[in-house]
Structures are given as C-alpha cells and as structure tokens.
C-alpha cells in the first residue's frame, strides 16, 4: 500500500522542523514535508505527479508551485543540512574520513530539459541524451552523506542558449548569459566548497577520469590536499634514476616488473573485510605533472598480467603505509553506491521538471532525505522504530516505508469517509465495490 497519509508524520517531524526557518509560508512547510515523504515511497516514479497521486486530498498544482516557483532558497536548505550533519557528534566529518568527487548522468529524452545534450552517461555506459551533474560526497567507516552538487552545462548547449538570448532580448530581458565550466572546473569548485565548509577529511578520492587530468591534479595539489587516484594503462610515466630518461606507458611498466617487486599486504576494506593484495610501492615521474609521485601497483597475485585486474594508484601522500592507502581507496565507490541508492530508491533522476532551479531543488531534496536516513541510523532512531537489526540501507528504507504504511492505515481507519472519497473520486473505484 504505497500511499501517504495527508498529515504530518511524527517520525519525520523533529527532522523537518530543523528546516522550517527556510520557508516563509505555512503552505511551503506542508509541501516540503509532502515532497520529502513522497521521495521515500516505493512508487514507479518520484516526480510531482506520481507523488501527489499517492497522497489523498493532495493537488498537483500546489506541490508543483512549491518546487518550481515558490520563493525559498534551496542553497540555504543544503547549507543548513550540511551544517547539521557536520556539527552532530554522531554524523560529523572526521579527520580519518574521505571526500569523493565524481559525476553522474541522468538519461533524458528530447532536449527541452535544462542542459540536456548527447554526452557520456555513466549509468548507461555510452553516449546518450541526458543531463550530467558533478557532486561531492563525505564518507568514513561509520557513515556517508552528500555534500553539494554542480550541474554541468555542455559547451554547445551554452553557446546555443547564449545565442538565443542575443537573438531574443525582448523575451529574455533580465536573463544572464550562461557560463561554460568543464567538469574538471566544477570538481575543483566542489573541493573548495568542501574546504570552506570546514569538512574534515584525510584524502580526496578521485575518479580516474579526473585523476588523469594534469590540470585537475595540479589544482588539488595547489590546495595542499592529499589525494588518491587511479592511473589509466596508457598514461605515460618516467622512472627516476634511469641513465636515459625513457618514457613508459603504465601498462609497459606494470608488465615489465618481476614478481619479486611485489610485497604481500593485508588490509581492511571499507566494508570491514580483510583483503590480501600484492603491491609494488614506487616513486615515479608522471608525464605533464611536476615533481615525483607515489605510485602503487596493486595485483591480486604477483603473477597477474591482466590490466583489468590490476589497480595502479597515484598519490601525493608519501608517508602513509600501503595498507592505509589501499583501505582509503576502497571507500571511493561510496559515491557510486549513493548514486545507485539515490536513483533507484529516492528518485534522483526521476524529475519531470525541465528548468534549472526546480531540478536543483529536486536534487537537494534527495540529498536531504538520504541524510534523514543516515542521521537517524547514526543517532539510534531505528532501534526505536524496529526490533530487527537494520544493517543495510535497503533495510533502513524498508523500515521507514513500513512505518509510513502503518501511519496511512491508521489514517484510513480514523477517516473512512475521506479514504472512500479518495478511492471513488480520485481513483475511479465504484462505490459499491468500496463498501462491499
């Protein structure tokens, strides 16, 4: 029974009240709650129409107005959420935590949605029509939560929109021209944003696409932050101390090393499991980067030659032991897991609004409801909500959905006529069937 009661839900209220100051009107606070609760439902789509269809006595237009036009500050909402997460002792960032920067694509048909063009969509593994957003994410051994996002505007899209603004000045009198920024620039903006917020972390964990950009790595190093990234097999490196400075691809270097160059290392992964690896810990010059860098060549066995089974990591951290470095890198996929949960469970990519601001509002609402789950897990609320152990995100969400179903059932029992009216008037169920 994937419906919501059209009332304030007690288990959500203490959390929602932390953000009531963002909204100037009572109607905004109500629609804020309806939309947030709706993202938790197990329904086909997490857009305005589907959500309102699953809440009795709720109209589409007021919720659409709330997301599209109502005067509230979504950036302030996110700032307040991050401050809340980073100030509570159970959810705050730690010096042994990590920050991950990456991007995700949302497939979209047509080109009427803001910043939609044919581009690489990672979830599809191919170039397709869609929208891309760069995000930052905090993670440590106990929790994770999203920090912020930057929508990516494809360069061709920016040029076309700016040309349209020039050609139609009467239709766009106050519209500022769009500014193109590469995903690399947006990623560095998010690094600066993380630092400015006072989020504590030991290393940045950087996806290979970003890590193989000399400009991005130089940008991180200029900010004096430690990082770990992965090198492509075709990246070129130099071995210090060679009589003649000869350029090698990473693949050539890896396959040329003898088995005895690798040492056995046991380390604890992000999931708490112990892993064995064979590692060559080297110092190399990397093409187009100044100075020397630490490179870890990580194999499942000393004899392995298949590059698909070998990780080649680069870092500016020369002090941490190998086990700590491998453990840190194992946290990198936390952002991929967030993208998966955010899309499959909370509807991160299921918006049907087309304009920039309501899309960003939708993303921030997904950030908020993900944080709701992490906040209450870390603060022990689930021990009160369920007698069963809740160790996985799916189990946590299942408890919330079950509680929402229970609240809805109680509302139906207390308000049978209103429930009957909803079934008959909104869903078209014959009254004789309802009453039988």
N, C-alpha and C positions, 0 to 999 in steps of 0.2 A: 504494500500500500504506500506508494511513493507520493504522498501528499503532505502538505504543511498546514498546520492549524494557523488561521489568520490572527494570531495573538502573539504576544511576546513570550519567548520560550525561556523559562527560568534558568536552565543550564547555560544559556548564552548571555544573559543579561549583565553579569558582572564584567564580562569582557567587553561587550558593546558599549557599556557606559563609559569606558575609558576614552571613547572617541566621540561622545555626544557633543563635545565642545566644537567639533569641526562643522557641525550643521546648525544653521540659524533657525530653521523651521521645524516644528514637530513632524510634519509630513516627510521631511527629509530623513529624520531619525527612524521613522517607521519603514520607509522604503529601503534604507540602509540595512535594516535588520532582515527584511523580506529577501533582499537580493543575496545577502550573506548566507542566510539559511538555505536559500534555493540552490546555491552552489554545492551544498552538502548532499542534496538529494541524488538518488540513483535514478536519473532520468536520461532520456536519449540525448538531449542537448541541454547545455547550460547557458541558454540565451534568454532574453527578456520574455519572449513569447512563451517558451516552454515552462519557464519558472512560474509565470503568472497563471498559466493553465493548470498548475498543480497546487494552487492556493485558493481555496474558496473565497468568494467575495472580494477578489483582488482583480483590478483592471490593469490592462496592459499600459495604458497611456501614462498614468502617474509614475510607474516604475521606469518607463522609457524616458520621461522628462527628468527624473532623478539622475539617470545615467548619462543623458545626452545634454541637457540644458541647464539643470538646476545649479545655482551659484554656490558650489562648495569646492574646496581646494584638495584635490586628490594627492598632490605632492605633500601637503601638510599631513594628510592622513598617513601616508607612507612614512614620513619623517617621525611621526608620533609612534607608529608601530615599531620602527627600528629602535627608537629610544627606549620604548617599553621592553623590548626583547633584550636590549643590551644593558639594561640597568637592573633587571631582576637577577638575584643570585643564582636562580635555577636555570636561566636561559641566556645569561650574558656571555659575551665572547671571552675567550681565554688566550693566554699567550702561547699555548700549545695547540691552538686551533689553526684553521686554514681558510683562505678566501679563494674561491674559484671564479674565474671569468670565462664565459663562453657565450654562444648564441644558439638560438633555436628558430626554426622556421615553422610557420603555420600555413598550410595549403589553403588557398582561396581561389574560387572560380571567378572569372571575369577580372576587370581591372578598376572597378568602382570603389573598392575598399582602399583606404589610405595606404600609400607606399607599397602597393602590390605590383609586382613585376615578376617575370620569369627569372628565377635565381635558384641557387643551391638550397634545397630544403633537406636538412639532415635527417629528419624523421622518415623521409621517403627515399633517401639515398640517391637523389637525382635532381637535376634542374627541373623546376616546375613552377607554375604560377603560385605566388604566395607572398607572405609578409615575414620579415625577419626582425627579431629583437635580441639585443645583447643584454645579458644580465650578470649580476654578481651574486655570490652565494657564500654564506658562512657555514662552516662545518667543523665539528670536533668529535671526539669519541662518544659523546653523550647526546648531541643534538645537532640539528642543522636548520637554517632558515634563510629565505631570500633577503637580499639587501635592497637592490634597486634595479632599474632597467633603463635602457636607452633604445627607442625604436630606430631601426636602420632605414634610411631613405635612399633607395638606389639612385645613382648619379643621373641616369637617363630620366628617371621619374622626376627628379628635382629640376632638371633642365626643362622638361615639358611643362611642369606646373608653373615655373617662373615665367616661361614664355607666354603662358595663358594669362598670368597676372598682368603682363605688359600689354597684351592684346585686348584685355577686357578690364580696363581700370575702373569703369563705372560700376561693374558687378563686384569688384573687389577693392573698394576704396581704402580700407584700413588693413588690408592683408599684407603682412611682412613677407618678403621673399624667403623661400626655403634655402637652407644652407646644407650642402653635402658634407657629410663626415664619413670617413671609412669606418668599417667595423673595428679596425685597429685603434683609430682615434677614440671611438666610443668606449672601447675596452679600457683605454688609459684614463678616460674621464671617470669611469667607474672605480678604477684604482684610487684616483684622487678623492672621489666621493667617499670611499671606504675609510681612507686615512682621515679625512675631515670629520667623519662621524665618530672617530675615536674607537673604532672596532679593533680589538686586539687580535693579532694572528702572528704565526711564526713565518709562514711561507705563502706566497701566491702559487697556486697550482694552475698551470696554463696549458690549455689545449694545444696540440701540435701545430694547428693552422696558425695560431697567434705566435707560438713559440718559435716558429721557423721564419718569422718576420724580424729582420735585424732592427728595424725601427721600433718595433714593439718592445723587444728585449732591451734595447738601449734606453727606451723610455722608462721601463721598470727599474733598470739599474741606476738611472739618474735620480730616481726617487729613493734610492738606497734601501730597497726592499729585497729580501731573499725570495727566490722563486725556484720552482722545479718545472721543467717542461720536457717534452719528448721531441727527438730529432727525427726527421724523415730519413729514409735509407739513402736518398740521393743528395743529402746535404753534404757539403764539402768541408773537410777538416784538415789540419796540419798537425803533425807530431813534433812537439818541441824537442830540440836536441838532435834532429836529423842533420847529417852533414850537408845535404842539399834539401832545401825546403820543397817538399813534394806534396802535391795536393792529392787527397784520397776522398772517395765518397765514404759515407758512413758504412755502407754495405761492404765495400772493399776492406775497410779497417776491421770490421767485425769478423769477416770470413778469414782474414789473414792471421788472427790471433790463435796461438796454440792453446790447447786445453788447459795447460798448467798456468795460464794467465788468469784463470777464473778461480775465485775462492768461494767456498760454500758459506752461505749466510742464511740463518734462520731469523725471521722477523714476524711480527704480529700485524695482520692486516686490519683494515678499518672495521671489519665485521667481527674482530676478536679471534679469528682463527690463525693458527701458526702456519707459515708458508716457508718452504725451502727454495732458495734460488742460488744461482752461480753467477758471480759478479766480477767483472773487471773494472776496477776503480782507477780512472786515468785523468790526466790533465792534458787538454788539447787546445789548440787554437782553432776557432770556428770561423769560417770564411765570412767576411763582412762584419765581424764583431771585434772590437778592440780587446786586447789582453788575452788571457788564457781562461778556460772554463773547465769545470769539473764535469766529466762525462762518465756515467755508469752504464756499462753494457750488461744487461740482465738476461740470463738464459735459464730455462727450466732444467737443462742438463749441460755439462761442459761441451758435449759433442754437437749440440744443436746448431744447425746452419740455416734453418728456415727463418727468414726475417719476419715473417708473420707471427712467429712465436717468440721473438726477441724484442725486448724493450731497450731503447737507447735514450737515456735520460740526460739532460743537461741542467746544470745549476751553477749559481754563483756562491753557493754555500760550500766552503772548503773545510768546515770544522765538524759538522755533524757526522756521526758514524753511518755506515752503509745501511744498517738495519733501520735506523731512524728515517733515512731518506726514502727507503722503499715503503716503510709504513706510511709516511706522509703522502707519497704519490698514490697510494691505494685509496685515499679519500677523494681523488679527483672526480670519480664517477658519481659522487653525491649530487652534482648538479644535473647529471643525466637522469638520475632517479627522480629528482624533483620535477624535471620536465615531464617525465612519464606520468608521475602521480598528478601533477598539475593539469595535464591534458586529459588523461583517462578518468580521473576521479573528480576533479574540480572544474573542468571545462576551460582551461587556459586558452585553448584555440577555438572555442566554440561560440564566440561572439558573432552576432549578426549586424551589429552597428558598423557603420562604414567610415566615420570620421575619426580623426586623430584622438581627440580628448576622450570620448566615451570608450575607445579601445584601451587607452592607457588607464582609465578608471577601472575597466574590467580586469586588467592585469593586476592592478593594485588590490582589488578586492580578492582575487585569487591568492595573492601574497598574504593578505590578511587572514583568510580562512585557513590556509596552510599553517600560518603562525598560531592560529587558535588551537589547532590540534597539537602542535609541538609544545606550546605554552602549558596546556592542561596536562599533557603527559609528564612534562618535567616538574610541574607543581603538584602532581599526585592526584589530580581530579579523577582520573579513570579508575582509581582504586575505590572511589565512592560510587562511580557510575556503573561498575560491573564487578562481579565477584570472580570473573575469569581473568587470567593473565592477558595483558594487551601488549604484546612484544613487537608487532609489526604495524606499519602504517595502515594496511588494509584492515587489520583487526580493530585499530583505533577508530577508523572511519565507520566500520560496521556497528560499533557500539553507539556512535553518535546517530547514525541513521535509524537504528532500532529505537533509541530514545525519542527521536523525532516522530517515529511511527506511533509510539506509545502516547505522546502528547496529542497527536492527531486523533487517535482512537478516543482518548478521554474527552476531547473537544466534541467529537461526534456524539458521544453518549450524553454529554451535557447540553448539546444543541441539536437534537434530532431533526427539527424542522428546517433549520438552516442547512444541514447536511443533505436533507432530502431535496430542498430547493436547488442546491448546487448540482446534484445528480440530474435533476429533471431539467432545470433551466439552462445550465452550462454544458452538460454532457449529453442531454437528449435522452436520458433513460426514462421509459414510460413509468408514470407514477404507480400504475398497478403492479409493475414488477418491483418497484422500490418498496411498496407496502406489503408485498406478499411474504 
